[in-house]
Amino acid sequence: MVTERGFSSRSQAINLLLQQSLTDHHGDKGDEVMVGIVTLFYDNSVPSLQKQLADLQFQYIDEVISSLHVHLAHNQTMEVVLVQGPARKLQGIADAMITRRGILSGKIQLIAALIPPVHPLR
């Protein structure tokens, strides 16, 4: 794996594995505020699917930071949604998106980090 993935040393590879394990641990706790991405691959010809996804993003406007979608060939779309909040809530948001009719595949990837505030609240 060290050679195939291009790590400079075994230590670097082990460090990455440890970091991934710690991130999974934080995500499993549920209350940790984390940042992540929800990756969706879907059939955009399914009636109202894009509206449902947009409505979900609006419903969770405090957690959804940004999204980007790219139209692919054959009525397919890839969408990436940047999220931040408690891990358990982010998983729930991802599940609500991924389980929609027309979603071909979906996944959430959480990272134990925070996005700095864009502006002060007061």
C-alpha positions, 0 to 999 in steps of 0.5 A, spaced: 500 500 500 505 504 501 508 503 494 501 503 490 499 509 494 505 513 493 507 514 501 514 517 502 514 512 508 510 507 512 510 512 518 506 516 513 501 511 511 500 509 518 499 516 520 493 516 515 490 510 517 490 513 525 487 519 522 482 516 519 480 511 525 480 517 529 475 521 525 471 514 524 471 514 532 469 522 533 463 520 528 461 514 531 460 519 538 455 523 534 455 529 538 462 532 535 461 537 531 465 535 524 465 538 517 464 533 511 461 532 504 455 528 502 457 525 495 451 524 490 450 520 484 443 520 481 438 520 475 436 527 474 430 525 469 426 522 476 421 527 477 422 532 482 428 529 485 432 535 484 427 539 488 427 534 493 434 535 494 434 543 494 428 543 499 433 538 504 438 543 503 434 549 505 431 545 511 438 544 513 441 551 512 444 551 518 448 545 516 449 545 509 455 550 507 455 549 500 453 545 494 455 543 487 452 539 482 455 537 475 451 534 469 454 528 466 452 524 460 445 520 460 441 524 465 446 523 470 448 528 475 453 528 481 452 533 486 457 534 492 454 538 498 459 541 504 456 540 511 458 542 518 455 540 524 454 534 529 456 528 526 449 524 528 445 530 525 450 530 518 449 522 518 441 523 518 441 529 513 446 524 508 441 519 509 435 523 507 438 525 501 441 518 499 435 514 500 431 518 495 428 515 489 433 516 483 439 516 487 444 511 484 449 512 489 451 516 495 456 517 501 458 521 507 465 523 509 466 526 515 473 530 518 474 532 525 475 539 523 471 546 523 470 551 518 472 558 520 466 562 521 465 567 515 462 573 519 461 574 526 454 573 528 454 580 532 
